[in-house]
Structure formats: C-alpha cells, structure tokens
Amino acid sequence: MRDGFLVVDKERGPTSHDVVAAIRRITGIRKAGHAGTLDPMATGIVIVAVGRATRLIRFLQDLPKEYVAEALFGVATDTLDADGAIVSREPMEVTPEEVEQVLDRFRGTILQVPPMVSALKVDGRRLYELAREGVEVEREARPVEIYELELLDATPGPYPQVRFRVVCGKGTYVRTLADDIAAALGGRAHLTALRRTRVGSITLDDAYTLADLEGGWEDAILDPASGLRDLPGVVVDPDTARGVSHGIRFARSPAPEIPDGVPFRVLDDSGRLLAVYRASGEKAVPEVVVA
C-alpha cells in the first residue's frame, strides 16, 4: 500500500518540511505532505500523508491537538521559544496556586495574537520572513479554541519553570498561550520545551521515529480509513460504492445521524475508504474521492 499516513515522532531540530523530505526519501514516494506544522524546537507527532492520502490532509488539520509544554516565566524571547534571543528578563515570584487561578481565563474560546515568527501571511509575505528582516507588523487577534488546560507542575522561584498540558483547536500557538498566561500574572514567558502528544485519537502509540522508518516503513503506514478514524464512517452497498468512486451524490439515508456539514468517511463493505462526503439536506455530497 502506497497511500496512507505515517505518524512520525519528530525529534528536536528538524522542521516539519524536513520530516516530509525524509519520508519522501525513505519511501520513494514524491507525493507527500504534513498535516500540521511543528516548530523545530518541538517534538512529537507529525502526521505525513503519502500518495493519494495527501488529498485528505485538511480533515486531520481540523482535529484537536494535545501538547505538553514547559515554559520559563520571567524571561521573554523574540520568538516566544528557546530558539529566540532574550528580549527581557524580570523575576516573577508566582506560586503554583497563582498560576492555577488564571488558567480559567484561557479555557474555551479565547482571542490570540499570532506571533511574528509564524507562517501566517500578511500582504503575501510570511510573518517569519518579515521578522527576519526586523520588520514587525500589526496582527489582528483571532479566536482559537482551548478545550482543556491543565497545570502539571510549577517550580517556585524568581524564574518559575511551568509545565502544562493543553488540548486546543486549529491555529492555536502554544508559545503565545504561555506568554499570555505569564502576562496575566504581570510578566512574560517563553517555551523551553513542547511535545505534541495527540492529534484527534492518533497518539504517540501510533508513532515511529525516522530511524524506525529507515528500517522499514510499509508496516507502519496507516491506511486512509484508519488515518481518518475520527470522522464518522458509513458503509455503503456495492452499487452505491461504484457510484461513489465517480463522485455521485446519494440519498442521505445511510447517514441519518450525521449533522449537516460534518464530514464523514464512505467505506465499502471491506472497510476501504472510498471518499469523504458531507451531508447536505437530503443528500450526501462528495468532498474528496480517493477510490
């Protein structure tokens, strides 16, 4: 099977694009792409789609992601992480109880200003490109979803090391979240470590290091149906399956419980992914056909 997903446990240092390049080299498959950027200093899950599964990346990008983060309070960098240059240092004598008290402000839907060192575009330019030139531009705050936020540890002292777990939606910057939490306590912070531990229901138990995959990747690949297991699934009969492979619309009746607009997997009777559809009124309409 040459279409599917490889779940990589990225080490510190490489970019997400470096991981994709390594997967192309290891598999010999040129068509590959990742389902969510992970900063070079971060570790953990990078999902790489290969072959026709690249057309399904967007459905993984929309899933909640879980991280375990460590932040140094009292010290700010220009990138909000340990790869940047220190721009301020001011002791913050905060207790674990004080950190816990402000966390509720950051649960649910919050507004977040994207960092300058990010891949967002302004007037056709990536923010990180502008940052490299010493240019800072106004960024609008955007709503992001914080589903869970848990304080794991906070070491007391003038520069507390704070460790927390967060489950968040698409577009959330955890380094900005750490700095915003510190700001609520009267200071600044930057991330010293970040590990992505889950994307939807895909966890580190599904992941392999690049070194693992060098020794053989075929048994590690998730088929498209398994890679999209967080989407509801509908099994169709052989006649409907033949039509789905040509992108037909079909009666919504096989998927009555799926709300309008929610993507779902269309599977044949062997469990193979044929397509991703959405319910629309009385019909199911195609989003991506892979069969």
VEXVEX-252125 format. One record per residue: residue in one letter; x, y, z of N, C-alpha, C in turn. Coordinates in steps of 0.2 Angstrom, whole numbers, padded with zeros to 4 digits, always signed. Atoms other than C-alpha are relative to their C-alpha. Example, Ala and Ser with C-alpha at 12.3 -4.5 7.8 and 13.67 -1.06 7.14 Angstrom:
a+0004-0006+0000+0062-0022+0039+0004+0006+0000/s-0004-0006-0001+0068-0005+0036-0004+0005+0003/
end
This chain:
m+0004-0006+0000+0000+0000+0000+0004+0006+0000/r-0004-0006+0000+0007+0017-0005-0004+0006+0001/d+0004-0006-0002-0007+0028+0000-0002-0001+0007/g+0002+0001-0007-0010+0032+0018+0004+0006+0004/f-0003-0005-0004-0002+0041+0033+0005-0003+0005/l-0005+0002-0005+0014+0039+0043+0001+0005+0005/v+0000-0005-0006+0014+0046+0061+0007+0000+0002/v-0007-0001-0002+0032+0052+0065+0000+0003+0006/d-0002-0003-0006+0038+0056+0082+0006+0004-0001/k-0006-0005+0002+0049+0071+0077+0004+0001+0006/e-0005-0002-0005+0065+0074+0087+0001+0008+0000/r-0001-0007+0000+0070+0092+0092+0005+0002-0006/g-0005-0002+0005+0079+0101+0077-0003+0001-0007/p+0003-0001+0006+0071+0097+0061-0006+0004-0001/t+0006-0003+0001+0057+0107+0053-0005-0006-0002/s+0005+0005+0003+0041+0098+0048+0001-0001-0007/h-0002+0001+0007+0046+0101+0030+0006-0005-0001/d-0005+0005+0000+0062+0091+0034-0002-0007+0001/v+0003+0007-0001+0052+0077+0040-0003-0003-0006/v+0003+0002+0006+0042+0077+0024+0005-0002-0005/a-0005+0001+0005+0058+0077+0014+0003-0007+0002/a-0002+0007-0002+0064+0062+0024-0004-0006-0002/i+0005+0006+0002+0048+0052+0021+0001-0001-0007/r-0001+0001+0007+0050+0055+0003+0006-0004-0002/r-0006+0003+0001+0067+0049+0003+0000-0008+0002/i+0001+0006-0003+0063+0034+0014-0005-0005-0004/t+0005+0004+0004+0048+0028+0004+0000+0000-0007/g+0000-0001+0007+0052+0034-0013-0006+0003-0003/i+0006-0003+0002+0035+0042-0014+0001+0008+0000/r-0002-0007+0001+0037+0060-0021-0006+0004+0003/k+0006-0004-0002+0019+0065-0017-0001-0001+0008/a+0000+0001-0007+0019+0068+0002-0001+0007+0003/g+0001-0006-0003+0014+0082+0014-0002-0001+0007/h+0001+0001-0007+0012+0085+0033-0007+0003+0001/a+0007-0002-0002-0005+0088+0042+0001+0005+0006/g+0000-0005-0006+0001+0102+0054+0007+0001+0002/t-0007-0001-0002+0017+0111+0057+0002+0000+0007/l-0003+0000-0007+0028+0108+0072+0006+0004+0000/d-0006-0005+0000+0041+0121+0076+0007-0005+0001/p-0007+0004+0000+0060+0115+0075+0001-0002+0007/m-0002+0002-0007+0062+0115+0094-0005-0005+0003/a+0005+0004-0003+0046+0105+0097+0001-0007-0002/t+0000+0007+0002+0045+0086+0097-0007-0003+0000/g+0007+0004+0000+0031+0073+0095-0003-0001-0007/i+0004+0003+0006+0018+0069+0082+0000+0005-0006/v+0002-0003+0006+0019+0075+0064-0003-0006-0005/i+0003+0005+0004+0007+0066+0053+0002+0002-0008/v-0002-0001+0007+0014+0064+0035-0005-0005-0005/a+0005+0004+0005+0001+0059+0021+0005-0001-0006/v-0003+0002+0006+0008+0050+0006-0004-0003-0005/g+0004+0002+0005+0001+0046-0011-0006+0004+0000/r+0006-0003+0000-0017+0050-0013-0003+0002+0006/a+0002-0002-0006-0019+0052+0005+0001+0008+0001/t-0001-0007-0001-0012+0070+0003-0006+0004-0001/r+0006-0004+0001-0029+0075-0003-0005+0000+0006/l+0004+0000-0006-0036+0071+0015+0003+0004+0005/i-0003-0004-0006-0024+0082+0025-0004+0004+0004/r+0003-0005-0003-0036+0095+0028-0005-0003+0006/f+0005+0003-0005-0048+0083+0038+0004-0001+0007/l-0004+0000-0006-0033+0080+0050+0002+0006+0003/q-0002-0007-0003-0029+0098+0052-0005+0003+0004/d+0006-0003-0004-0046+0102+0059-0001-0004+0007/l+0001+0004-0006-0044+0089+0073+0003+0004+0006/p-0003-0002-0006-0040+0094+0091+0007-0003+0001/k-0007+0002-0001-0021+0093+0096+0001+0001+0007/e-0002+0000-0007-0014+0089+0113+0008+0001+0000/y-0007-0001-0001+0003+0096+0119+0001+0000+0007/v-0002-0001-0007+0013+0095+0135+0006+0006-0001/a-0005-0006+0001+0023+0112+0136+0003+0002+0007/e-0003-0003-0006+0036+0119+0148+0002+0007-0002/a-0001-0007+0001+0038+0137+0150+0004+0003+0005/l-0004-0003-0005+0051+0148+0159-0003+0007+0001/f+0003-0007-0001+0042+0163+0167+0005+0005+0002/g-0005-0005-0002+0051+0179+0169+0005+0002-0006/v-0005-0001+0005+0061+0178+0153-0004-0001-0007/a+0004+0000+0006+0054+0183+0136+0006+0000-0006/t-0004+0000+0006+0062+0179+0119-0004+0003-0006/d+0003-0003+0005+0059+0187+0102-0004-0005-0004/t+0004+0006+0004+0051+0170+0095-0005-0003+0005/l+0005+0003-0006+0042+0166+0112+0002-0007+0001/d-0003+0006-0001+0053+0150+0112+0007+0000+0001/a-0007+0000-0002+0070+0144+0117+0005+0001-0006/d-0005-0001+0006+0077+0146+0099+0001+0008-0001/g-0001-0007+0001+0075+0165+0100+0005+0004+0005/a-0004-0004-0005+0085+0179+0108-0004+0003+0005/i+0003-0002-0006+0081+0185+0125-0001+0008-0001/v+0002-0007+0000+0072+0202+0125-0002+0004+0006/s+0001-0003-0007+0068+0204+0143+0001-0005+0005/r-0001+0005-0006+0072+0196+0160-0002+0004+0006/e+0002-0003-0006+0062+0201+0175-0003-0006+0005/p+0003+0006-0004+0059+0189+0190-0007+0000+0001/m+0007+0000-0001+0042+0183+0193-0001-0005+0006/e+0001+0004-0006+0039+0176+0211-0008-0002+0000/v+0007+0002+0000+0022+0167+0207+0000-0007+0002/t+0001+0007-0003+0016+0151+0216-0004-0004-0005/p+0004+0005+0004+0008+0136+0208-0008+0002+0000/e+0007-0002-0002-0009+0142+0216-0001+0006-0005/e+0001-0006+0004-0007+0159+0207-0001-0002-0007/v+0000+0002+0007-0004+0151+0190-0007-0004-0001/e+0006+0004+0000-0019+0139+0193-0006+0005-0001/q+0005-0005-0001-0030+0154+0197-0002+0003-0007/v+0002-0003+0006-0028+0162+0180-0001-0004-0006/l+0001+0004+0006-0029+0147+0169-0007+0000-0003/d+0007+0000+0003-0048+0148+0168-0002+0005-0005/r+0001-0005+0005-0047+0164+0158+0002-0003-0007/f-0003+0002+0007-0038+0154+0144-0004-0007-0002/r+0004+0005+0002-0051+0140+0143-0006+0002-0004/g+0005-0001+0004-0064+0139+0130+0002+0004-0006/t-0002-0004+0006-0064+0152+0115+0003+0006+0003/i-0003-0006-0003-0051+0165+0118+0003+0003-0007/l-0003-0003+0005-0043+0178+0107+0008+0000+0001/q-0008+0001+0000-0024+0176+0102+0003+0004-0006/v-0004-0003+0005-0012+0187+0093+0005-0004-0003/p-0006+0005+0003-0001+0176+0081+0007+0004+0001/p-0006-0002-0001+0017+0178+0085+0003+0002-0007/m-0003-0002+0006+0028+0187+0072+0004-0006-0003/v-0003+0006+0003+0038+0171+0069-0005-0005+0000/s+0006+0005+0002+0024+0161+0061+0000+0000-0007/a+0001+0001+0007+0019+0155+0044-0006+0004-0003/l+0006-0004+0002+0004+0167+0043+0003+0005-0005/k-0002-0005+0005+0004+0178+0028-0003+0007+0001/v+0002-0007+0000+0002+0197+0028+0002+0004-0006/d-0002-0003+0007+0001+0206+0011+0004-0005-0004/g-0004+0005+0004+0008+0190+0003+0006-0002+0003/r-0007+0001-0003+0023+0189+0015-0001-0004+0006/r+0000+0003-0006+0026+0176+0028+0002+0004+0006/l-0002-0004-0005+0027+0184+0045+0007-0002+0002/y-0007+0001-0002+0043+0175+0049+0005+0003-0005/e-0005-0003+0005+0051+0182+0033+0001+0007+0002/l-0001-0006-0002+0047+0199+0039+0004+0001+0007/a-0003+0000-0007+0053+0195+0057+0008+0000-0002/r-0007+0001+0002+0070+0190+0049+0003+0007-0002/e-0002-0006+0002+0071+0207+0041-0001+0006+0005/g+0001-0005-0006+0067+0216+0058-0006+0004-0001/v+0006-0003+0001+0050+0221+0052-0005-0003+0005/e+0006+0002-0004+0035+0220+0064-0006+0003-0002/v+0006-0003+0003+0018+0222+0058-0006-0001+0005/e+0006+0001-0004+0001+0224+0066-0003-0007-0001/r+0004+0006+0001-0008+0207+0069-0006+0000+0003/e+0006+0000-0003-0026+0205+0072-0001-0006+0005/a+0001+0006-0004-0031+0194+0087-0006-0004-0003/r+0004+0005+0003-0040+0178+0081-0003-0004+0005/p+0003+0005-0004-0052+0167+0090+0003-0007-0001/v-0002+0007+0000-0045+0150+0095-0003-0004+0005/e+0004+0004-0005-0052+0135+0105+0005-0003+0004/i-0004+0004-0005-0044+0129+0121-0005-0005+0003/y+0005+0005-0002-0053+0113+0125+0002-0002+0007/e-0002+0002-0006-0043+0108+0140+0007+0003+0002/l-0006-0004-0002-0029+0117+0150+0001-0002+0007/e-0001+0003-0007-0021+0108+0165+0007+0002+0002/l-0007-0001-0003-0006+0114+0176+0003-0007+0002/l-0004+0006-0002+0006+0099+0178+0005+0001+0006/d-0005-0001-0005+0019+0107+0188+0003+0007-0001/a-0002-0007+0000+0026+0124+0193+0006+0001+0005/t-0005+0000-0004+0043+0126+0201+0001+0007+0003/p-0001-0007-0003+0044+0141+0213+0007+0003+0000/g-0006-0004+0001+0057+0154+0212+0000+0006-0004/p+0000-0006+0003+0062+0170+0204-0002-0001-0008/y+0002+0001+0007+0060+0162+0187-0003-0007-0001/p+0004+0006+0000+0047+0148+0188+0000-0004-0006/q+0000+0004+0006+0048+0133+0176-0007-0003+0001/v+0007+0002+0000+0029+0129+0172-0001-0005-0005/r+0002+0006+0005+0023+0113+0164-0007+0000+0000/f+0007+0001+0001+0006+0112+0157-0002-0004-0006/r+0003+0004+0005-0005+0101+0146-0006+0004-0003/v+0005-0004+0003-0016+0109+0133-0003-0004-0006/v+0003+0003+0005-0029+0102+0121-0003+0006-0004/c+0003-0006+0003-0033+0115+0108-0002-0001-0008/g+0002+0001+0006-0040+0118+0091+0005+0003-0005/k-0004-0002+0005-0033+0123+0074+0002+0007+0001/g-0003-0007+0000-0022+0139+0073+0002+0002+0007/t-0002-0002-0007-0018+0139+0092+0008+0000+0000/y-0007+0000-0001+0000+0145+0096+0001-0001+0007/v-0001+0002-0007+0005+0136+0112+0005+0005+0003/r-0005-0005-0003+0020+0148+0114-0003+0007+0002/t+0004-0006-0002+0008+0163+0113-0004-0001+0006/l+0004+0002-0006-0003+0154+0126+0004+0001+0006/a-0005-0001-0006+0012+0153+0138+0001+0007+0002/d-0002-0007-0001+0017+0171+0136-0006+0004+0003/d+0007-0003-0002-0002+0176+0138-0001-0001+0007/i+0001+0002-0007-0003+0166+0154+0004+0004+0005/a-0005-0004-0004+0013+0175+0161-0003+0007+0000/a+0002-0007+0000+0006+0192+0156-0006+0001+0005/a+0006+0000-0005-0010+0188+0166+0003+0001+0007/l-0003-0001-0007+0002+0187+0181+0005+0005+0000/g-0004-0006+0000+0011+0203+0177+0007-0001-0003/g-0007+0001+0003+0026+0196+0167+0000-0003-0007/r+0000+0003+0006+0032+0187+0152+0003-0007+0000/a-0002+0007+0000+0037+0169+0147+0002-0002-0007/h-0001+0003+0007+0044+0158+0133+0000-0007+0001/l+0000+0007+0000+0043+0140+0129+0007-0003+0000/t-0006+0003+0000+0058+0129+0134-0001-0007-0003/a+0001+0006+0002+0050+0113+0128-0007-0001-0002/l+0007+0001+0002+0035+0107+0118-0001-0007-0003/r+0001+0006+0003+0029+0090+0114-0008-0001-0002/r+0006+0001+0002+0014+0086+0103-0002-0008+0001/t+0001+0007-0003+0006+0070+0111-0006-0003-0004/r+0006+0003+0003-0010+0068+0101-0003+0004-0005/v+0003-0003+0005-0019+0073+0085-0007-0004+0000/g+0007+0004+0000-0038+0068+0087+0002-0006+0004/s-0002+0006-0004-0036+0050+0093+0006-0003-0002/i-0007+0003+0002-0019+0047+0085+0005+0002+0005/t-0004-0001-0006-0007+0046+0099+0007-0002-0002/l-0007+0002+0001+0012+0043+0101+0000-0008+0000/d+0000+0008+0001+0007+0024+0102+0000-0001-0007/d+0001+0001+0007+0004+0026+0083+0007+0002-0003/a-0006-0004+0003+0021+0035+0080+0006-0004+0000/y-0007+0003+0001+0038+0030+0074+0005+0005-0001/t-0005-0005+0001+0054+0039+0074+0002-0001-0008/l-0003+0001+0007+0063+0042+0057+0004-0005-0001/a-0005+0005+0000+0076+0030+0062-0004-0007+0000/d+0004+0006+0001+0062+0017+0064-0002-0001-0007/l+0003+0001+0007+0055+0020+0047+0006-0001-0005/e-0006+0002+0005+0073+0019+0039+0000-0008+0000/g+0000+0007+0000+0072+0001+0044-0006-0004-0003/g+0006+0003+0003+0055-0002+0036-0006+0004+0002/w+0006-0005-0002+0040+0009+0034-0007-0003-0002/e+0007+0002+0003+0027-0002+0025-0005-0003+0005/d+0005+0002-0005+0020-0010+0041-0002+0006+0005/a+0001-0005-0004+0020+0007+0049-0006+0005-0003/i+0005-0005+0003+0008+0016+0037-0007-0002+0002/l+0007+0000-0002-0010+0019+0042-0004+0001-0007/d+0004-0001+0006-0022+0016+0028-0005+0006+0001/p+0004-0006-0001-0033+0031+0024-0006-0001+0004/a+0006+0001-0004-0049+0024+0033+0003+0000+0007/s-0003+0000-0007-0038+0021+0049+0002+0007+0002/g-0002-0007-0001-0030+0038+0047-0005+0005+0002/l+0006-0005-0001-0047+0047+0047-0005-0003+0005/r+0005+0004-0005-0054+0036+0061-0004+0005+0004/d+0004-0005-0004-0060+0052+0070-0006+0002-0004/l+0006-0002+0004-0073+0055+0056-0005-0006+0001/p+0005+0005+0000-0089+0046+0057+0000-0004-0007/g-0001+0004+0006-0090+0031+0045-0007-0003-0002/v+0006+0003+0002-0104+0025+0034+0002-0006-0006/v-0001+0005+0004-0103+0008+0025-0006+0000-0006/v+0005+0000+0005-0112+0008+0008+0000-0007-0004/d+0001+0007+0004-0118-0007-0003+0004+0001-0007/p-0004+0000+0006-0108-0012-0019-0002+0005-0005/d+0002-0005+0005-0119-0002-0031+0001+0007+0002/t-0001-0007-0002-0118+0014-0021+0008+0001+0000/a-0007-0001+0000-0099+0011-0019+0003+0001-0007/r-0002-0002+0007-0097+0011-0038-0002+0007-0002/g+0002-0007+0001-0106+0027-0039+0004+0005+0004/v-0004-0005-0004-0096+0035-0025+0007+0001-0003/s-0006-0001+0004-0080+0031-0035+0000+0005-0005/h+0001-0005+0005-0087+0043-0048-0002+0006+0003/g+0002-0006-0003-0092+0056-0036-0007+0002+0000/i+0007-0002+0001-0111+0054-0037-0002+0002+0007/r+0003-0001-0006-0122+0061-0024-0005-0006+0002/f+0005+0005-0001-0133+0049-0015-0004+0002+0006/a+0005-0002-0005-0148+0049-0003+0004-0001+0007/r-0003+0000-0007-0143+0053+0015-0002-0005+0004/s+0003+0006-0004-0152+0038+0022+0005-0004+0003/p-0005+0004-0004-0136+0028+0026+0003+0004+0006/a-0004-0004-0005-0130+0043+0037-0005+0004+0003/p+0005-0005-0002-0146+0050+0045+0002+0004+0007/e-0002-0003-0006-0137+0054+0062+0005+0005-0001/i-0006-0004+0001-0123+0064+0055-0003+0007-0002/p+0003-0007+0002-0127+0083+0055+0002+0003-0006/d-0001-0004+0006-0127+0094+0040+0007+0003+0001/g-0007-0004+0001-0109+0100+0035+0005-0004+0004/v-0005+0004-0004-0100+0086+0046+0003-0005-0005/p-0002+0005+0005-0088+0076+0035+0000-0007+0003/f+0000+0007-0003-0089+0058+0036+0003-0005-0006/r-0003+0005+0005-0080+0043+0028-0005-0005-0003/v+0004+0005+0003-0088+0032+0015+0004-0006-0001/l-0004+0007+0000-0082+0014+0016-0004-0005-0004/d+0003+0006+0003-0085-0001+0006-0001-0006+0005/d+0001+0005-0005-0090-0017+0014+0006-0004+0002/s-0006+0003-0002-0072-0022+0016+0004+0005+0005/g-0002-0005-0004-0069-0006+0026+0005+0005-0003/r-0004-0005+0004-0059+0003+0012-0003+0007-0001/l+0002-0007+0001-0060+0022+0011-0001+0001-0007/l+0002-0002+0007-0069+0027-0005+0000+0007-0001/a+0001-0007+0000-0072+0045-0001-0001+0003+0007/v+0003-0004-0005-0076+0059+0011-0005+0004-0002/y+0006-0004+0002-0093+0066+0010-0002+0004+0005/r+0004-0004-0005-0104+0079+0019-0007-0001-0001/a+0007+0000+0001-0122+0078+0022-0003+0007-0001/s+0003-0006+0002-0132+0092+0014-0007-0001-0002/g+0007+0001+0001-0151+0092+0016-0001-0008+0000/e+0001+0007+0001-0157+0075+0009+0005-0004-0003/k-0006+0004+0004-0141+0071+0000+0006+0000+0004/a-0007+0000-0002-0124+0066+0004+0005+0002-0006/v-0004-0003+0006-0111+0076-0007+0007-0001+0001/p-0007+0002-0001-0093+0072-0011+0004+0006+0002/e-0005-0005-0002-0079+0082-0003+0007-0002-0004/v-0006+0002+0003-0064+0071-0009-0001-0008-0001/v+0001+0007+0002-0065+0054-0019+0007-0002+0000/v-0007+0003+0000-0050+0043-0016+0000-0007-0004/a+0000+0007+0003-0056+0026-0023+0002+0001-0008/
end
